[in-house]
């Protein structure tokens, strides 16, 4: 009997951070992904791993959403009651509805919803649309792949072994409690990054390559888009358990707190 109660309690606790939109929490964060991460690395997909890492946020309801859910996981009601949207995508960017991306941009620019973009979500429709709200240097656009594309990097290579993340703006709220750390990471994105000039670069990184060399790049960048705050974190390739790392989870939790509007969405 005792074991039954223990299992029931665990299931109840898990449901509080991945399920319904009915909660007494003051704030709400929605974690979105596209169900393409390897099951042996992310059995509950990346949104599940990130949501689990955010469950320690006091006063927050954490909701797991995905592209295969009704309304692609973001009904008008859910989006309008979302304080911060966390987004990871990779191979299904084109399946995201254009109208949904436009709604996300409106929520950020006009209502102050926060947006946290992770790794390959740099090419997600809402990420590109948000980065297109500000001007990007033409010189940067000439140096990325594909050429002329907003939110593109200089290169994308699967030749790295580890990524050492360093704090470059220790006074920033997203850097709170973070020291230099190392993660296994198979893929590197190479500077430059064709985006508007960030307000600050909170983190930079050194990718150790298989040939023994090191590649330096930006890792965590912040902007204000209209009324909303936006943070992009470069690490997070799906073949590595990056989103189970305690430091990465703390960074995302800090980013959610930082990006939240002053007035809750509901």
C-alpha positions as CSV (number, residue, x, y, z in Angstrom):
1,X,0.0,0.0,0.0
2,X,2.8,2.4,0.9
3,X,4.4,1.8,-2.5
4,X,1.1,2.6,-4.3
5,X,0.9,5.9,-2.5
6,X,4.5,6.7,-3.4
7,X,3.9,6.0,-7.0
8,X,0.7,8.1,-7.0
9,X,2.5,11.0,-5.4
10,X,5.3,10.8,-8.0
11,X,2.8,10.8,-10.9
12,X,0.9,13.7,-9.4
13,X,4.1,15.7,-9.0
14,X,5.1,15.0,-12.6
15,X,1.7,16.1,-13.9
16,X,2.1,19.5,-12.3
17,X,4.8,20.5,-14.7
18,X,3.8,18.9,-18.0
19,X,0.0,18.8,-18.2
20,X,-3.0,21.1,-17.9
21,X,-3.4,24.8,-18.2
22,X,-5.4,25.0,-14.9
23,X,-3.2,26.0,-12.0
24,X,-3.0,28.5,-9.2
25,X,0.6,29.4,-10.2
26,X,1.2,33.1,-10.7
27,X,3.4,32.5,-13.8
28,X,3.4,30.1,-16.8
29,X,6.2,28.9,-19.0
30,X,5.5,26.7,-22.1
31,X,8.4,24.5,-23.3
32,X,8.0,23.5,-27.0
33,X,9.8,21.0,-29.2
34,X,9.2,18.9,-32.2
35,X,9.6,15.3,-31.1
36,X,12.7,14.5,-33.2
37,X,15.3,14.0,-30.5
38,X,16.8,10.5,-30.2
39,X,14.8,8.5,-27.7
40,X,17.9,6.9,-26.2
41,X,19.1,10.4,-25.2
42,X,15.7,12.2,-24.6
43,X,13.1,9.5,-23.9
44,X,10.5,12.3,-23.1
45,X,11.8,14.5,-25.9
46,X,13.7,17.8,-25.3
47,X,10.6,19.6,-24.1
48,X,10.2,17.0,-21.4
49,X,13.8,17.3,-20.3
50,X,13.7,21.1,-20.2
51,X,10.3,21.1,-18.4
52,X,11.7,18.7,-15.8
53,X,14.6,21.1,-15.2
54,X,12.2,24.0,-14.7
55,X,9.9,22.3,-12.2
56,X,11.9,23.9,-9.3
57,X,10.7,27.4,-10.3
58,X,8.6,28.7,-7.4
59,X,5.3,30.2,-8.5
60,X,5.5,28.9,-12.0
61,X,3.4,26.4,-13.9
62,X,5.5,24.6,-16.5
63,X,3.8,23.2,-19.5
64,X,5.2,20.8,-22.1
65,X,3.9,21.4,-25.7
66,X,4.9,20.1,-29.1
67,X,4.2,20.4,-32.8
68,X,2.1,17.2,-32.9
69,X,-0.3,18.5,-30.2
70,X,-3.6,20.1,-31.2
71,X,-2.9,23.7,-32.5
72,X,0.7,22.7,-32.7
73,X,0.8,22.9,-28.9
74,X,0.0,26.6,-28.8
75,X,-3.7,27.4,-28.9
76,X,-4.6,31.1,-28.7
77,X,-5.7,30.6,-25.1
78,X,-2.4,28.9,-24.1
79,X,-0.3,31.5,-26.0
80,X,-2.2,34.4,-24.6
81,X,-1.7,33.1,-21.0
82,X,2.0,32.3,-21.5
83,X,4.6,34.5,-19.7
84,X,7.6,32.8,-21.4
85,X,7.9,30.5,-24.3
86,X,11.0,28.2,-24.5
87,X,11.5,26.7,-28.0
88,X,13.7,23.9,-29.4
89,X,13.4,22.8,-33.0
90,X,15.6,21.2,-35.7
91,X,14.2,19.3,-38.7
92,X,10.5,20.4,-38.7
93,X,10.8,24.2,-38.8
94,X,8.9,24.3,-42.1
95,X,5.9,22.5,-40.6
96,X,5.3,25.3,-38.1
97,X,2.4,27.4,-39.3
98,X,3.3,30.9,-40.4
99,X,0.3,32.3,-38.5
100,X,1.6,30.8,-35.3
101,X,5.0,32.4,-35.8
102,X,3.2,35.8,-36.4
103,X,1.2,35.3,-33.2
104,X,4.3,34.6,-31.2
105,X,6.0,37.8,-32.5
106,X,2.9,39.8,-31.6
107,X,2.9,38.4,-28.1
108,X,6.6,39.2,-27.6
109,X,6.6,42.7,-29.2
110,X,3.2,44.0,-28.1
111,X,2.5,42.1,-24.8
112,X,6.0,41.5,-23.4
113,X,6.0,37.7,-23.5
114,X,9.5,36.3,-23.1
115,X,11.1,34.0,-25.7
116,X,14.0,31.6,-25.0
117,X,15.5,30.0,-28.1
118,X,17.7,26.9,-27.8
119,X,20.4,25.6,-30.2
120,X,19.0,24.7,-33.6
121,X,15.9,26.8,-32.9
122,X,18.0,29.6,-34.4
123,X,16.3,28.6,-37.7
124,X,12.8,28.2,-36.2
125,X,10.2,30.5,-37.8
126,X,9.5,32.5,-34.6
127,X,13.2,32.9,-33.9
128,X,13.9,34.2,-37.4
129,X,10.8,36.4,-37.3
130,X,11.8,37.9,-33.9
131,X,15.4,38.5,-35.1
132,X,14.0,40.2,-38.2
133,X,12.3,42.9,-36.1
134,X,15.7,44.6,-35.6
135,X,18.4,45.4,-38.2
136,X,21.2,42.9,-38.8
137,X,24.5,44.1,-40.2
138,X,24.9,43.5,-44.0
139,X,28.5,42.5,-43.4
140,X,27.4,39.7,-41.0
141,X,24.8,38.5,-43.5
142,X,27.6,38.1,-46.1
143,X,29.6,35.8,-43.9
144,X,27.1,33.2,-42.9
145,X,25.6,30.0,-44.3
146,X,23.3,30.3,-46.1
147,X,24.4,33.7,-47.2
148,X,22.0,36.6,-46.5
149,X,19.9,34.7,-44.0
150,X,19.0,36.2,-40.7
151,X,19.9,34.0,-37.7
152,X,22.4,31.9,-39.7
153,X,25.8,31.0,-38.4
154,X,29.2,31.0,-40.2
155,X,29.3,27.2,-40.2
156,X,27.8,24.1,-38.6
157,X,30.3,21.3,-38.0
158,X,30.1,18.0,-36.2
159,X,33.7,17.8,-35.3
160,X,33.7,18.9,-31.6
161,X,34.1,16.8,-28.5
162,X,33.4,19.2,-25.6
163,X,32.2,22.8,-25.1
164,X,33.6,24.9,-22.3
165,X,31.1,27.6,-21.4
166,X,32.4,30.8,-19.8
167,X,30.5,33.6,-18.2
168,X,31.2,36.9,-20.0
169,X,28.6,39.1,-18.2
170,X,28.7,37.9,-14.5
171,X,26.4,40.7,-13.4
172,X,23.5,39.6,-15.7
173,X,20.6,37.7,-14.0
174,X,20.9,34.8,-16.4
175,X,24.5,34.2,-15.1
176,X,23.5,34.1,-11.5
177,X,25.0,31.0,-9.8
178,X,26.9,30.0,-13.0
179,X,30.6,29.3,-13.1
180,X,32.7,28.0,-16.0
181,X,31.6,24.5,-16.9
182,X,32.2,21.8,-19.5
183,X,29.7,19.7,-21.4
184,X,30.0,17.0,-24.1
185,X,28.9,18.5,-27.4
186,X,29.3,16.9,-30.9
187,X,28.2,19.9,-32.9
188,X,29.5,23.4,-33.1
189,X,28.1,26.6,-34.6
190,X,30.9,28.9,-35.7
191,X,30.8,32.7,-35.5
192,X,29.7,35.0,-36.9
193,X,26.0,34.8,-36.0
194,X,23.9,37.0,-38.3
195,X,21.6,38.6,-35.8
196,X,21.0,42.1,-34.6
197,X,23.6,43.4,-32.1
198,X,22.8,41.8,-28.8
199,X,22.3,43.9,-25.7
200,X,24.8,41.6,-24.0
201,X,26.6,38.3,-24.6
202,X,26.2,36.5,-21.3
203,X,28.1,33.4,-22.2
204,X,30.9,32.5,-24.7
205,X,32.3,29.1,-25.4
206,X,35.4,27.2,-26.5
207,X,34.7,24.0,-28.5
208,X,37.5,21.4,-28.3
209,X,37.8,19.8,-31.7
210,X,38.8,16.3,-32.6
211,X,41.9,17.5,-34.2
212,X,43.1,19.2,-31.0
213,X,42.3,22.7,-32.0
214,X,39.7,25.1,-30.3
215,X,37.0,27.2,-31.8
216,X,35.6,30.2,-29.9
217,X,32.0,31.4,-30.3
218,X,29.2,33.2,-28.7
219,X,26.9,31.0,-26.6
220,X,24.3,33.1,-24.8
221,X,22.8,36.4,-26.2
222,X,20.1,38.8,-25.1
223,X,17.8,41.2,-26.8
224,X,14.7,43.3,-26.2
225,X,12.1,43.0,-29.0
226,X,9.5,45.6,-28.5
227,X,8.1,45.0,-25.0
228,X,9.5,41.5,-24.7
229,X,12.9,40.0,-23.7
230,X,14.6,37.3,-25.7
231,X,17.5,34.9,-24.9
232,X,19.3,32.5,-27.3
233,X,21.5,29.7,-25.9
234,X,23.7,28.1,-28.6
235,X,24.4,24.7,-26.9
236,X,21.9,21.9,-27.1
237,X,22.6,19.4,-29.9
238,X,20.1,16.5,-29.6
239,X,22.7,13.7,-29.6
240,X,24.1,15.0,-26.3
241,X,22.2,15.1,-23.0
242,X,22.9,18.8,-22.6
243,X,19.4,19.6,-21.2
244,X,20.0,17.3,-18.3
245,X,23.1,19.2,-17.2
246,X,22.6,21.1,-14.0
247,X,24.4,24.2,-15.2
248,X,22.3,24.3,-18.4
249,X,19.1,23.8,-16.5
250,X,20.0,26.7,-14.2
251,X,20.8,28.9,-17.2
252,X,17.4,28.2,-18.7
253,X,15.6,28.7,-15.4
254,X,17.4,32.0,-14.9
255,X,16.5,33.0,-18.5
256,X,12.8,32.2,-17.8
257,X,12.8,34.4,-14.7
258,X,14.7,37.2,-16.6
259,X,12.5,37.1,-19.7
260,X,9.2,37.2,-17.8
261,X,7.1,40.4,-18.2
262,X,6.6,42.5,-15.1
263,X,2.9,41.9,-15.2
264,X,1.8,38.2,-15.4
265,X,-0.1,37.1,-18.5
266,X,-3.1,36.1,-16.4
